[in-house]
Amino acid sequence: MASRFLWKAAAMVERHRTGFLIVSCAGLLGVNLAFHTVPQKTFTPLYQAWVKGQPVLSDKLDNLFHEVLSDLHVKSEDNYQAFVAFSFHPVSAGIPWLPAGCVVGIPVSFGGTADDEHGIVSHVVVAEGKAVDWKSTEGQALKEALILSLEAQKFAIAREVMYLQNNSPLIHAAVAPMCLAGTYVSAVAVKQLLGLYSGPVVLRCLYNLAAAAIGFVGYCLSYDTVSRALDYRTDRSTATISSDYAKGGVEFYNKILDQNKTLRTLMGKQGEKMYAPNGNLFPRYWFRLKHPPYTSRRDVIVSILSTSQV
């Protein structure tokens, strides 16, 4: 009974394969854009930081955000909203030209400075199930790594805004449906060329499995390549705003490396698996590298800064 149902389903898909392909690609695109169509309802609640039970954005951070928008000459500032995020680095979601606009999460730690550390030490950071002691050697090192200059903070925020302005979320979302369509069309063409439609069913099944595996690997490589290219492009675009932004970018990535080195110590064996001794992240899977190494991104900005000063 089950085998008959599967045969009927396979026959129906074969008869309407173009329609199924279009629906599948559209579905993948929709799923990938889910966070970006209404980011206030889907993305913000995941990263929202609460201060005394309220999601409060201080006047200092709000003014900093609008100052960055002004530096970037953003035409429709109303399409960008800021909120306080609990992460160490800014986060963002949305597509500027959609009605819901975009959201940018600014870390709580951006409210702290070298003279006023309350924005950092007033929050609990947990490593290996234990709260970090800010008075310990590692705690002092992490606190120092979280304190950014105004230029570094502006670069970090501007980078997220630039990422959104370049429609990077849409480009990211388009990779999966394009790979699916390419894999399917190529598989059908090769199957017809080799005459497998008139061959044994087992041979066709093995071919389909091989094609699916190759398509998945192709998707992983394509996604990672696009992701790294977008990261580099966003860094370059942000660093070329001014020399202050470029200097802030160098400091920002140096601070991230310092944070990761400290976390590597605080997290013990788990930290050694996640962070390299120089502060870069180890890839989760050996054949994937979703983002460029922080040292490489810093060096790109150093190169831009050196060129601008010649």
VOPAGU-2260 file (C-alpha; in pm, 1 decimal, decimal comma):
REM VOPAGU-2260
SITE   aa  ch    i         X         Y         Z
SITE  MET   A    0       0,0       0,0       0,0
SITE  ALA   A    1     272,7     239,8      95,0
SITE  SER   A    2     476,4     153,6    -213,2
SITE  ARG   A    3     175,1     219,5    -437,7
SITE  PHE   A    4     127,0     562,0    -277,7
SITE  LEU   A    5     494,8     645,7    -329,3
SITE  TRP   A    6     477,9     543,0    -693,8
SITE  LYS   A    7     169,0     759,2    -749,4
SITE  ALA   A    8     332,8    1052,7    -573,7
SITE  ALA   A    9     649,9    1012,5    -781,4
SITE  ALA   A   10     443,0     993,2   -1100,8
SITE  MET   A   11     252,3    1310,1   -1008,1
SITE  VAL   A   12     574,7    1497,8    -932,8
SITE  GLU   A   13     715,9    1379,9   -1265,4
SITE  ARG   A   14     409,9    1507,4   -1454,5
SITE  HIS   A   15     411,3    1845,3   -1278,9
SITE  ARG   A   16     783,0    1880,2   -1209,4
SITE  THR   A   17     806,8    2239,1   -1333,3
SITE  GLY   A   18     528,7    2350,1   -1101,5
SITE  PHE   A   19     674,5    2161,8    -806,2
SITE  LEU   A   20    1014,4    2316,9    -874,3
SITE  ILE   A   21     871,3    2669,9    -880,3
SITE  VAL   A   22     672,6    2612,5    -560,4
SITE  SER   A   23     975,6    2457,9    -386,2
SITE  CYS   A   24    1204,4    2745,3    -482,6
SITE  ALA   A   25     946,8    3002,7    -377,0
SITE  GLY   A   26     901,0    2820,5     -46,5
SITE  LEU   A   27    1274,6    2814,0      21,3
SITE  LEU   A   28    1302,2    3184,6     -54,6
SITE  GLY   A   29    1008,4    3260,2     174,9
SITE  VAL   A   30    1150,9    3056,3     461,7
SITE  ASN   A   31    1492,1    3220,9     429,9
SITE  LEU   A   32    1332,9    3566,6     430,3
SITE  ALA   A   33    1098,9    3496,6     724,1
SITE  PHE   A   34    1318,6    3686,6     970,6
SITE  HIS   A   35    1355,4    3980,4     733,4
SITE  THR   A   36     996,6    4048,1     624,1
SITE  VAL   A   37     870,2    4141,8     971,9
SITE  PRO   A   38    1189,4    4165,6    1180,9
SITE  GLN   A   39    1019,0    4346,5    1469,3
SITE  LYS   A   40     808,2    4036,4    1539,1
SITE  THR   A   41    1047,8    3757,3    1442,1
SITE  PHE   A   42    1403,3    3882,3    1496,8
SITE  THR   A   43    1389,4    4144,0    1771,2
SITE  PRO   A   44    1235,8    3915,3    2039,1
SITE  LEU   A   45    1525,0    3668,5    1992,9
SITE  TYR   A   46    1797,0    3925,0    2066,1
SITE  GLN   A   47    1615,2    4182,5    2279,6
SITE  ALA   A   48    1794,7    4268,1    2603,5
SITE  TRP   A   49    1581,4    4365,8    2900,6
SITE  VAL   A   50    1695,6    4626,7    3149,7
SITE  LYS   A   51    1501,1    4617,6    3477,2
SITE  GLY   A   52    1219,0    4436,2    3300,7
SITE  GLN   A   53    1199,1    4685,1    3014,7
SITE  PRO   A   54    1349,2    4680,0    2661,6
SITE  VAL   A   55    1494,7    5028,1    2702,7
SITE  LEU   A   56    1722,3    5194,0    2446,5
SITE  SER   A   57    1921,1    5466,9    2622,4
SITE  ASP   A   58    1935,9    5816,2    2476,6
SITE  LYS   A   59    2311,1    5773,4    2433,0
SITE  LEU   A   60    2275,8    5464,9    2211,5
SITE  ASP   A   61    1979,2    5612,2    2024,1
SITE  ASN   A   62    2176,2    5928,3    1944,2
SITE  LEU   A   63    2474,7    5717,9    1839,0
SITE  PHE   A   64    2254,3    5514,1    1604,1
SITE  HIS   A   65    2106,8    5822,8    1436,7
SITE  GLU   A   66    2452,5    5978,4    1408,7
SITE  VAL   A   67    2564,9    5671,1    1213,8
SITE  LEU   A   68    2259,1    5691,9     988,4
SITE  SER   A   69    2344,6    6055,2     921,7
SITE  ASP   A   70    2706,8    5968,7     836,5
SITE  LEU   A   71    2581,4    5707,2     589,6
SITE  HIS   A   72    2338,9    5957,9     435,7
SITE  VAL   A   73    2045,8    5722,4     481,8
SITE  LYS   A   74    1746,7    5880,6     308,1
SITE  SER   A   75    1466,2    5706,2     497,0
SITE  GLU   A   76    1583,7    5689,6     857,1
SITE  ASP   A   77    1232,3    5588,9     965,6
SITE  ASN   A   78    1291,7    5250,8     797,6
SITE  TYR   A   79    1565,0    5172,2    1050,1
SITE  GLN   A   80    1492,5    5101,9    1414,5
SITE  ALA   A   81    1741,2    5029,5    1691,2
SITE  PHE   A   82    1697,1    4808,5    1996,5
SITE  VAL   A   83    1921,4    4688,1    2278,6
SITE  ALA   A   84    2066,2    4342,1    2213,0
SITE  PHE   A   85    2223,2    4101,3    2462,0
SITE  SER   A   86    2496,9    3993,6    2217,1
SITE  PHE   A   87    2857,6    4112,5    2221,9
SITE  HIS   A   88    2833,4    4243,9    1863,0
SITE  PRO   A   89    2561,4    4433,1    1672,6
SITE  VAL   A   90    2300,9    4224,2    1491,0
SITE  SER   A   91    2050,8    4319,1    1221,9
SITE  ALA   A   92    1766,2    4196,6    1005,1
SITE  GLY   A   93    1525,1    4332,2     746,8
SITE  ILE   A   94    1511,6    4470,0     394,9
SITE  PRO   A   95    1507,0    4851,2     367,4
SITE  TRP   A   96    1248,1    4879,6      90,3
SITE  LEU   A   97     991,7    4650,2     253,9
SITE  PRO   A   98     713,8    4812,0     463,4
SITE  ALA   A   99     845,4    4666,5     791,0
SITE  GLY   A  100    1190,7    4815,7     732,9
SITE  CYS   A  101    1497,7    4703,1     927,7
SITE  VAL   A  102    1608,4    4659,9    1286,8
SITE  VAL   A  103    1959,2    4688,1    1428,0
SITE  GLY   A  104    2047,0    4544,1    1767,3
SITE  ILE   A  105    2306,0    4744,6    1959,8
SITE  PRO   A  106    2484,9    4552,6    2238,2
SITE  VAL   A  107    2428,8    4666,2    2595,1
SITE  SER   A  108    2807,1    4683,0    2634,3
SITE  PHE   A  109    2815,5    4979,7    2392,8
SITE  GLY   A  110    2678,7    5184,5    2680,2
SITE  GLY   A  111    3003,3    5131,6    2873,8
SITE  THR   A  112    3321,2    5333,9    2841,8
SITE  ALA   A  113    3665,6    5334,8    2998,4
SITE  ASP   A  114    3542,5    5600,5    3243,0
SITE  ASP   A  115    3201,5    5443,0    3301,8
SITE  GLU   A  116    3207,6    5061,8    3308,6
SITE  HIS   A  117    2857,8    5024,5    3452,1
SITE  GLY   A  118    2712,8    4932,8    3112,1
SITE  ILE   A  119    2936,0    4623,4    3111,4
SITE  VAL   A  120    2988,2    4503,9    3467,4
SITE  SER   A  121    2620,1    4549,0    3556,6
SITE  HIS   A  122    2531,9    4254,8    3332,3
SITE  VAL   A  123    2597,8    3887,7    3391,0
SITE  VAL   A  124    2811,0    3696,7    3141,3
SITE  VAL   A  125    2805,8    3319,0    3182,2
SITE  ALA   A  126    3093,5    3093,6    3070,0
SITE  GLU   A  127    3093,3    2720,3    3136,6
SITE  GLY   A  128    2782,8    2758,0    3352,0
SITE  LYS   A  129    2944,2    3014,6    3582,6
SITE  ALA   A  130    2907,6    3392,1    3593,3
SITE  VAL   A  131    3225,4    3575,0    3495,2
SITE  ASP   A  132    3394,8    3746,5    3787,8
SITE  TRP   A  133    3473,6    4093,1    3654,2
SITE  LYS   A  134    3743,8    4138,2    3919,4
SITE  SER   A  135    3937,7    3828,1    3812,8
SITE  THR   A  136    4223,4    3840,7    3560,5
SITE  GLU   A  137    4008,1    3692,0    3284,1
SITE  GLY   A  138    3715,3    3914,5    3380,7
SITE  GLN   A  139    3931,9    4225,4    3360,6
SITE  ALA   A  140    4062,9    4113,6    3019,6
SITE  LEU   A  141    3710,8    4051,8    2888,4
SITE  LYS   A  142    3590,2    4384,9    3023,5
SITE  GLU   A  143    3878,4    4561,6    2851,8
SITE  ALA   A  144    3799,9    4382,5    2524,5
SITE  LEU   A  145    3433,7    4487,3    2543,6
SITE  ILE   A  146    3513,0    4856,9    2588,2
SITE  LEU   A  147    3515,9    5017,6    2242,5
SITE  SER   A  148    3601,1    5368,8    2139,0
SITE  LEU   A  149    3334,7    5583,2    1973,6
SITE  GLU   A  150    3490,7    5519,2    1631,4
SITE  ALA   A  151    3481,8    5141,0    1679,8
SITE  GLN   A  152    3120,3    5152,1    1796,6
SITE  LYS   A  153    3020,0    5361,6    1497,2
SITE  PHE   A  154    3196,5    5122,1    1258,9
SITE  ALA   A  155    3023,6    4820,3    1412,9
SITE  ILE   A  156    2678,6    4979,1    1381,4
SITE  ALA   A  157    2745,8    5125,5    1037,2
SITE  ARG   A  158    2858,2    4786,8     913,7
SITE  GLU   A  159    2516,4    4637,7     996,4
SITE  VAL   A  160    2334,3    4925,6     828,5
SITE  MET   A  161    2555,0    4894,2     520,6
SITE  TYR   A  162    2491,4    4519,6     515,2
SITE  LEU   A  163    2117,0    4584,8     502,4
SITE  GLN   A  164    2145,9    4865,0     246,6
SITE  ASN   A  165    2327,4    4629,5       9,3
SITE  ASN   A  166    2029,0    4389,0      19,0
SITE  SER   A  167    2259,1    4121,2     160,5
SITE  PRO   A  168    1975,0    3929,5     333,2
SITE  LEU   A  169    1795,7    3894,8      -1,0
SITE  ILE   A  170    2114,4    3775,4    -173,5
SITE  HIS   A  171    2171,2    3521,9     103,3
SITE  ALA   A  172    1814,4    3396,4      76,0
SITE  ALA   A  173    1837,7    3352,7    -301,5
SITE  VAL   A  174    2129,9    3109,0    -285,9
SITE  ALA   A  175    1925,2    2805,1    -176,1
SITE  PRO   A  176    1647,5    2827,2    -441,5
SITE  MET   A  177    1902,2    2897,1    -714,4
SITE  CYS   A  178    2105,0    2592,0    -615,6
SITE  LEU   A  179    1791,4    2379,3    -597,3
SITE  ALA   A  180    1681,3    2488,0    -944,0
SITE  GLY   A  181    2030,4    2440,4   -1086,7
SITE  THR   A  182    2066,0    2095,0    -934,6
SITE  TYR   A  183    1725,2    1979,7   -1058,4
SITE  VAL   A  184    1764,0    2110,3   -1413,4
SITE  SER   A  185    2117,0    1969,1   -1442,2
SITE  ALA   A  186    2010,2    1631,5   -1301,5
SITE  VAL   A  187    1718,5    1601,5   -1545,0
SITE  ALA   A  188    1935,4    1703,4   -1840,2
SITE  VAL   A  189    2207,8    1450,1   -1756,7
SITE  LYS   A  190    1947,4    1179,5   -1692,5
SITE  GLN   A  191    1798,0    1237,1   -2037,3
SITE  LEU   A  192    2141,6    1248,3   -2198,2
SITE  LEU   A  193    2238,9     913,5   -2046,6
SITE  GLY   A  194    1901,8     758,2   -2121,3
SITE  LEU   A  195    1835,0     670,1   -1757,1
SITE  TYR   A  196    1460,1     725,7   -1787,0
SITE  SER   A  197    1434,1     396,9   -1976,4
SITE  GLY   A  198    1686,3     221,5   -1751,3
SITE  PRO   A  199    1640,7      22,5   -1430,1
SITE  VAL   A  200    1461,0     191,1   -1140,1
SITE  VAL   A  201    1744,8     110,4    -900,4
SITE  LEU   A  202    1993,9     287,6   -1125,9
SITE  ARG   A  203    1773,1     596,7   -1141,6
SITE  CYS   A  204    1740,1     598,8    -762,7
SITE  LEU   A  205    2115,4     576,9    -715,4
SITE  TYR   A  206    2164,7     856,4    -966,6
SITE  ASN   A  207    1907,4    1076,2    -788,7
SITE  LEU   A  208    2081,9    1022,6    -454,8
SITE  ALA   A  209    2418,9    1111,2    -608,5
SITE  ALA   A  210    2272,7    1422,1    -772,9
SITE  ALA   A  211    2114,1    1530,6    -444,0
SITE  ALA   A  212    2444,0    1485,7    -257,3
SITE  ILE   A  213    2635,2    1683,2    -519,8
SITE  GLY   A  214    2368,0    1952,9    -510,7
SITE  PHE   A  215    2391,3    1980,4    -131,4
SITE  VAL   A  216    2769,7    2014,8    -141,9
SITE  GLY   A  217    2734,3    2273,3    -417,6
SITE  TYR   A  218    2486,0    2466,8    -205,2
SITE  CYS   A  219    2719,5    2466,7      97,3
SITE  LEU   A  220    3013,7    2589,9    -109,0
SITE  SER   A  221    2801,8    2852,4    -288,1
SITE  TYR   A  222    2643,0    2981,2      32,2
SITE  ASP   A  223    2977,1    3014,0     210,5
SITE  THR   A  224    3138,8    3184,1     -88,8
SITE  VAL   A  225    2856,5    3437,4    -115,6
SITE  SER   A  226    2859,1    3495,0     260,4
SITE  ARG   A  227    3232,0    3567,6     267,8
SITE  ALA   A  228    3206,2    3795,7     -35,8
SITE  LEU   A  229    2924,6    3995,1     127,1
SITE  ASP   A  230    3121,8    4028,2     451,3
SITE  TYR   A  231    3426,3    4159,9     269,2
SITE  ARG   A  232    3217,4    4398,0      59,0
SITE  THR   A  233    3038,9    4534,2     365,5
SITE  ASP   A  234    3366,4    4585,1     551,9
SITE  ARG   A  235    3519,4    4768,1     256,3
SITE  SER   A  236    3213,2    4989,6     206,8
SITE  THR   A  237    3204,4    5084,2     574,8
SITE  ALA   A  238    3578,9    5145,3     602,2
SITE  THR   A  239    3575,7    5382,3     304,8
SITE  ILE   A  240    3326,0    5619,9     468,1
SITE  SER   A  241    3613,0    5802,0     638,7
SITE  SER   A  242    3950,0    5738,8     797,5
SITE  ASP   A  243    3784,9    5747,0    1141,8
SITE  TYR   A  244    3555,5    5463,2    1041,2
SITE  ALA   A  245    3852,0    5268,3     903,7
SITE  LYS   A  246    4045,0    5315,0    1228,1
SITE  GLY   A  247    3734,5    5211,8    1418,6
SITE  GLY   A  248    3711,5    4898,1    1204,0
SITE  VAL   A  249    4066,6    4795,3    1285,5
SITE  GLU   A  250    4001,3    4846,9    1656,7
SITE  PHE   A  251    3668,5    4663,1    1637,0
SITE  TYR   A  252    3820,0    4346,4    1490,8
SITE  ASN   A  253    4119,1    4363,2    1724,4
SITE  LYS   A  254    3876,9    4379,2    2017,2
SITE  ILE   A  255    3681,2    4080,9    1883,0
SITE  LEU   A  256    4004,2    3881,9    1865,1
SITE  ASP   A  257    4084,7    3983,3    2223,7
SITE  GLN   A  258    3733,9    3882,0    2336,5
SITE  ASN   A  259    3768,0    3540,9    2173,8
SITE  LYS   A  260    4110,7    3481,1    2325,7
SITE  THR   A  261    3969,9    3554,4    2670,2
SITE  LEU   A  262    3662,0    3338,4    2610,6
SITE  ARG   A  263    3890,8    3056,9    2497,8
SITE  THR   A  264    4045,3    3062,0    2844,1
SITE  LEU   A  265    3719,1    3108,6    3033,0
SITE  MET   A  266    3539,2    2826,5    2850,6
SITE  GLY   A  267    3811,5    2565,8    2898,4
SITE  LYS   A  268    3803,5    2269,2    2659,3
SITE  GLN   A  269    3489,1    2396,5    2487,4
SITE  GLY   A  270    3662,7    2727,9    2424,5
SITE  GLU   A  271    3961,9    2551,7    2272,5
SITE  LYS   A  272    3726,5    2380,9    2028,6
SITE  MET   A  273    3554,2    2705,4    1931,3
SITE  TYR   A  274    3835,9    2960,7    1925,2
SITE  ALA   A  275    4184,2    2950,3    1776,0
SITE  PRO   A  276    4477,5    3082,5    1983,4
SITE  ASN   A  277    4482,9    3401,5    1772,4
SITE  GLY   A  278    4110,7    3467,1    1834,7
SITE  ASN   A  279    3962,7    3343,2    1507,5
SITE  LEU   A  280    3669,1    3103,7    1509,8
SITE  PHE   A  281    3719,3    2740,2    1419,6
SITE  PRO   A  282    3474,3    2624,2    1148,5
SITE  ARG   A  283    3195,3    2407,5    1287,8
SITE  TYR   A  284    3233,6    2170,8     993,1
SITE  TRP   A  285    3566,0    2099,7     823,0
SITE  PHE   A  286    3436,1    2169,5     471,5
SITE  ARG   A  287    3253,0    2490,8     557,3
SITE  LEU   A  288    3374,4    2845,9     623,8
SITE  LYS   A  289    3072,7    3076,0     641,1
SITE  HIS   A  290    3260,1    3391,3     738,3
SITE  PRO   A  291    3611,4    3523,3     671,2
SITE  PRO   A  292    3860,8    3503,4     959,0
SITE  TYR   A  293    3859,8    3814,4    1176,6
SITE  THR   A  294    4231,3    3861,8    1114,2
SITE  SER   A  295    4167,5    3868,1     739,6
SITE  ARG   A  296    3885,5    4120,3     774,5
SITE  ARG   A  297    4103,9    4341,3     991,5
SITE  ASP   A  298    4389,6    4321,4     740,7
SITE  VAL   A  299    4158,3    4431,0     458,6
SITE  ILE   A  300    4069,2    4746,0     652,6
SITE  VAL   A  301    4435,4    4806,5     743,1
SITE  SER   A  302    4511,9    4794,2     370,6
SITE  ILE   A  303    4236,3    5046,0     296,6
SITE  LEU   A  304    4360,1    5273,9     573,8
SITE  SER   A  305    4718,9    5253,5     449,2
SITE  THR   A  306    4611,6    5336,8      94,1
SITE  SER   A  307    4406,9    5637,6     206,4
SITE  GLN   A  308    4700,6    5780,3     400,0
SITE  VAL   A  309    4947,0    5759,6     111,8
